[in-house]
Amino acid sequence: MPMNAISRLVNEHDTRLWRILHCYVDHAIATQDLSYVTKISTDETSAKRGHNYITIFMDPEQKNVICVAVGRDSSTWDICKERLESQGGQATNVTELCMDMSPAFIKGAANHFPDAAITFDKFHVIQAVNREKQAESRSGLYVFW
């Protein structure tokens, strides 16, 4: 729900609500313990209309956000590793990564978490298989699954 709508609902100015929200979020981020993290999942999304992307890194077991980075390239993994280690985690403890099939994500993950196994999320795997099946059917080749 947009903050403007909440401010009307609770009859409070939205700038005050934003200050309260930032206070609690900043405190939660500062005190977050990431020493238990052994798995990381990531995906990108558009932050606003257009192509302003953010990449979200999270621990899929505890369902906690590790960090959010601007962009969707390999450098976002720098930010993830830095955040993980600044909050007590170790890159060497990370054994599994889940992400889409972006070459930039693969490169960043391999550079910063070289010992972790990579699993591609099922949405992108199915999308790639469907694309391949469509290409085969257009070329006259038929593959039955």
Disulfide bonds with the S-S distance in Angstrom:
none
